[in-house]
């Protein structure tokens, strides 16, 4: 069976928040799929939740069947800009947190160190096998021999 990006999107969209938590993925409750953000593009999933402090926590989720690469980051940052501009356009006075989430089977070697440098951008890899899908938050990359 071939596992497609659309399958990953369906699993995340249709699975309840608590079940995703059990599998290692932390996303908000209210999910919207294939959400157009004006001319900035179409995000795979946007998840929204009001925080206990009255802020709106928006997660923009970009999915990749295979590797997360520089283009993935450019895409998700572009969507974040679109959401920010939309909120300005609507003259929203509600405090908003925008978190970017990139999910793929692996992370391209050229960007592994960005997992620490980009604030509010989270990287996950997934595995899909006989007992279902599992997610792993990826951070803390460093050289094996750092030279100091």
N, C-alpha and C positions, 0 to 999 in steps of 0.2 A: 504494500500500500504506500502510495506517495503522499507525504505530508506537505500540505501547501500553506502559504501564509494565511489564506482565507480560513483554513482549518484552525490555525492558532488564534485568529481573531474570533471565530465562533466559540471556541472553548473559553477564552477569557471573557467574552461578552455574556455568555449564557451561564457561567459558573458563579454561584453566590460568593460574596466577599469573604465569608468565613472559610469556605472551601479553598479559595485561592490562597488565603493566609496559611492554611495547613500545608499547601504545596510550595510555599516560599515566596509568593507574590503579594505585595501589599499595595492594593489600589482601592480607591474610594467606591462607595456604594452605587451611586447613580451613574450609569455608563451609557454612553451614546456612541454608536459606531458609524463610521464613514461620514463624519461630521464636516460639512463644508465650512471653512473659515474665510468667507469672502473670496477674494482673488488670491489669498495666500495658500490655498490648496485644501485638500481633504485629509483630515487626520484619521488614522485607523480607528482609534478609540479615544474619547475624552471622558474622564471620570471626575465627578464633582461631588463635594460634600461640604457642609457647613461645619466649621471647627467649633470647639467649645468656647472659643474667644470671639465668636461672631464673624470670623473671616470666612471667605469662600476659598476652599482648597481645590484648585483645578489641576488635574493630571492629564498631560497630553502624551499619549502612548503611541509610539511608532514601532511597528512590528516588522521583522525581517525573517524570512524563512531560513536564511543561512547566516551570513556574517553582518554584524553591525559595523559600518564603516563611516568614513568622513561624511559621505553623502547623507547617511542616516541622521547624523548630528545636524547637518545643515537643514535638512527637512524639518526636524522637530523644533529647531530654533526659529525657523521661518513661521511655523504654526504658532509658536509662542508670541511672536511679534504680532501676528494677526489677531490673536485673542486680546493682547494688550491694547492694540489700536481699536478693536471693537468696543472694549470697555470704556476707552476714552470717548469714542464716538457716542456711546450711550450715556456719557457723563455719569458713570457709576461712582458712587461715593462709598461703596462697600469695600473694605480692605480685601485684597485678593492675593493669594499665594499661587504661583504657577510653578509646577514641578514637571520636569520632562523625564519621560521613561522610555528607554530604548530596550527592546527585547529581541534577541536573536539566538541562533544556535551557538554562535561563538562571537568573539570580538576580534576585529581585524588587528593584527599586530601593530600597525601604524598608529593606532589610537588608544592602546591599552592604558597609557599613562594619563590620558584625559579623564579616565574614570575618577581620578582624585581631584583634578583641576577644575572641573565644571561644577559650580555650585548649583544645587537644585536640579541636577541631571543625574538620573540613576540608571545603571546598566544591569540587565539581567540576562543570563543565558537560560535556555530551557533544554530539557531532554524529554523525549517522548518514547516510552517503551511499553512493555507488557502490562505494567501497573499504572499506566496513565502518564500524565504530564507533570513535570517537576520544574521549579524555577530556582535559580541561585543568584543572589545579589553578588555582583562582581565589583570589587574594589581592592585596593591594597597592592596593586602591581608594583614590582620593583625588579631591578636587575639582580640576578643571582650573585654576581660578583660586582659590587658597586664601586670597587676601587678605592675604598677608604676604610 
